[in-house]
Amino acid sequence: MGIDRLYCGEKVVGRWNKNIYEVTDLLGTGGIARVYKVRDQGGDIWALKVSEDIHSITKEYQKLEKFKSSGWSPFVKELDDYIRGNGKVHFIVMEYIDGVNLKEYVDKNTISIKCIVGVAVIIGKCFNTLHEEGLVFGDLKLENIMVDKRNSKIKMIDLGGVTQMGVSIKEFTPLYDRASFNMGLRRADEKYDLFSLSMLIIVLILRKKNINVVYNVDKLVQILKDINISDEFIKVIHKGLMQKEKSFASFLDKLEKIYQNDHYKYSKGYFDKLELAINGLLVGSAMLFCGVLYKYFF
Amino acid sequence: MEKVLIEQLIVVTDGRSNVGGSPMTAAKEAASKGVIVNAIGIMNNDHGEDDSLYEVQKIAEAGGGIWENTIIKNLGHTMYAVTQKTVNKTIETMVGKKLKEIMDTELEDIVPQARNKIIEYIDLLSEEAEIRCCIAMDCSSSMNNKMSSAKQSVIELMNSLKGRVGKSEVAVIAYPGQNGEPTRIVSDFTQELDMIKDKILTLKAGGMTPTAAAINDSMSLIKGEHELTLDEIVREDEGLLKKSIV
């Protein structure tokens, strides 16, 4: 990144809207942008995403704006420029989400298979709404998924990869990218998301083990077979990776059935603490389920 | 809408040019003819700067392109990223000029909410632009243990480009060539992955690093001026023969 880090206490002044934000913390650094925690003059807390790249920041703002009341993406307030010394940077002001991303979460906690299916269903539903609009999510990865501490909702925080169907995918992460597995073109269609979501499930199941070295679908499925999960679930994941499912929606249906009927495990021999809690509560909805997840681990 | 053709050369090297003229002069010459010269340096380890790759930056600067150092395993991905950046940069500059001409303004000086239309237009042009990309692949002795990854990277680039809407053609030149030739055309421009796949299998490492010759000969190939090799003449004659027999 070309620009220096904003320092704590620095006041970001909007060139057009004249709003002032005081930087309180650095939240994260990406390839072309940094995200800061800021306070506006009324004392409200926001997340401020800063980049020199006018193109990507403008496009991301448009997508956030489009889905700002969807519930699964952060609310977006404004887009503006900040003149800093001789340079000019561009920034988005959006809802600050108090929580952790899934990557941070799974690095520290065990996550049950049931919970993994639940998370996949929630993300799948959000993808479904995108597909209905002729869009593809594209750049799925654990780092882009936030769990909000206050209400335990899952939010997709980076919409930079959202792409119109039919054109090429420009932002991707090899581990979730079907072209890197030689499983299809890097072009936006709903099956691109089908592959990445299937990979997400595998990443969550296998965690760090074995994943980075194996860019081979058959080998990944073989590894899954050695783990305590049901044939039915493996079949669904396998079909997802092969993108043989007739549509994204039918994949999602099958996932939901597995979730509801507890058909994800081979035997019932092993319970973790979380699952006992779930079984005790007879949780029906995935949303509620993540509330439990939050209670136990945050 | 106007169609845009982008001609680029990607010079892949793992060291300094050590025979023939100056690659910087050759790159400058190429740039003056409208071809963007990008350069990718192959590092021998993924940490620390390699002094011998300083030339990579110089070549890209002279050729109006961008440069990047990477490890051989990531070459395919890097070639794609470099191509993507080149396309974006070219179209952005083009549209920027138009904006200046028509409205006497720059994208940055337009109200943020109104920028999107122009950015969408840039995206559309980039997606539909036609790309002619020539890869000049270093095949000197030091590349010896990297050849299989180098071959794989060409396939990876072609696969990535296939996702685009616009037509993308790729050609490959090896330097040095065989039998003392400074370069060899491994594959002329094609959109067909299968066409290039067989041909790149013939890539072999050994010899010096004539980077300037590689750039000059890539230019001839891009501009369609390359002389037919004996091999090709024979093949074309066979075609004629067959026709006359029929």
Interface residues (C-beta under 8 A of the other chain):
Chain A: W16 I54 H55 T58 K59 Y61 Q62 L79 D80 D81 K88 H90 G166 V167 S168 I169 K170 P174 A179 N182 L185 R186 R187
Chain B: H77 Q84 N88 E92 L107 E108 V111 P112 Q113 R115 N116 I119 I122 D123 E127 N159 S160 K162 G163 R164 V165
